Amino acid sequence: MDIKKELSKGSSSLLVLSVLENKDMYGYQIIKEIERRSEHVFNFKEGTLYPILHNFENNGYVKSYWEESEQGRKRKYYHITKKGLDVLKKSREDWKTYSSAVGKVIGGKAFGMA
């Protein structure tokens, strides 16, 4: 079992919305930004990211648009909407509650216990 993969399943949406919070990005850019911010702990594949983005579009959390790059290639950019920001805020609150509860159960110095 790939533990990192299992742990990241529940947080994938939160991670994607978080990187879109301050800047519109295209798919590969989102993947690289998550990788950079997590110090290479998270390594999304396109097959994981694009279904999330399509779901976000269908639910109104993001809007997409095409833009031509300096190399002349068109790229699909994603922009977080007001609804997406609201979902991000709620997801962060849920994550804090969840991670705090896990910390209380597993204990240890890393969680201010012991």
C-alpha positions in Angstrom: 0.0 0.0 0.0 1.3 3.4 -1.0 0.7 5.4 2.2 1.3 8.8 0.7 -1.2 8.0 -2.0 -3.9 6.8 0.4 -3.4 9.8 2.7 -3.6 12.3 -0.2 -6.8 10.9 -1.7 -8.9 12.8 0.8 -7.0 16.0 0.5 -6.6 16.3 -3.3 -9.4 18.7 -3.8 -8.2 20.9 -1.0 -4.7 21.0 -2.5 -5.9 21.9 -5.9 -8.2 24.7 -4.8 -5.4 26.0 -2.5 -2.9 26.5 -5.3 -5.6 28.2 -7.5 -6.5 30.6 -4.7 -4.1 33.4 -5.7 -3.2 32.6 -9.3 -4.8 31.1 -12.4 -2.9 28.1 -13.6 -2.9 25.4 -16.3 -2.8 21.7 -15.4 0.9 21.0 -15.5 1.6 24.2 -13.6 -0.9 23.0 -10.8 0.9 19.7 -10.6 4.3 21.3 -10.3 3.1 23.9 -7.7 1.6 21.2 -5.5 4.9 19.3 -5.8 6.9 22.4 -5.0 4.8 23.5 -2.0 4.8 19.9 -0.5 8.5 19.6 -1.0 7.9 16.7 -3.4 5.7 14.7 -1.0 2.7 15.0 -3.4 3.3 14.0 -7.0 0.0 14.3 -8.9 -0.5 12.6 -12.2 -2.6 14.1 -15.0 -5.0 11.2 -14.7 -5.6 12.3 -11.1 -5.7 16.1 -11.6 -8.0 16.4 -14.7 -11.0 14.5 -13.3 -10.8 16.8 -10.2 -10.7 19.9 -12.4 -13.6 18.7 -14.6 -15.6 18.0 -11.5 -14.8 21.5 -10.1 -16.0 23.0 -13.4 -19.2 21.1 -13.3 -19.8 22.3 -9.8 -18.9 25.9 -10.5 -15.8 25.9 -8.3 -13.5 26.9 -11.2 -13.9 28.3 -14.7 -11.5 27.5 -17.5 -10.3 29.6 -20.4 -7.8 29.1 -23.2 -4.7 31.3 -23.6 -1.8 31.1 -26.0 1.6 30.6 -24.5 4.8 32.4 -25.6 5.7 29.3 -27.6 2.4 29.6 -29.5 0.7 26.6 -27.8 -2.8 27.0 -26.3 -3.1 26.1 -22.7 -6.3 25.7 -20.6 -6.1 27.8 -17.5 -8.3 27.4 -14.4 -9.6 30.2 -12.3 -11.2 29.7 -8.9 -14.7 31.2 -8.5 -16.4 32.8 -5.5 -18.1 29.4 -5.0 -14.8 27.7 -5.1 -13.3 30.1 -2.6 -16.2 29.3 -0.3 -15.6 25.6 -0.7 -11.9 26.1 0.0 -12.6 28.0 3.2 -15.0 25.2 4.4 -12.5 22.5 3.4 -9.7 24.2 5.3 -11.9 24.3 8.4 -12.8 20.7 8.0 -9.1 19.8 7.5 -8.1 21.6 10.7 -10.7 19.8 12.7 -9.8 16.4 11.2 -6.0 16.8 11.5 -6.4 18.0 15.1 -8.5 15.0 16.0 -6.0 12.6 14.4 -3.2 14.3 16.3 -5.1 13.8 19.5 -5.6 10.1 18.8 -2.1 9.3 17.7 -0.4 11.7 20.1 3.3 12.3 20.3 5.5 15.4 20.5 4.7 16.5 17.0 1.2 17.3 18.1 2.0 19.0 21.3 1.3 15.9 23.4 3.5 13.8 25.6 
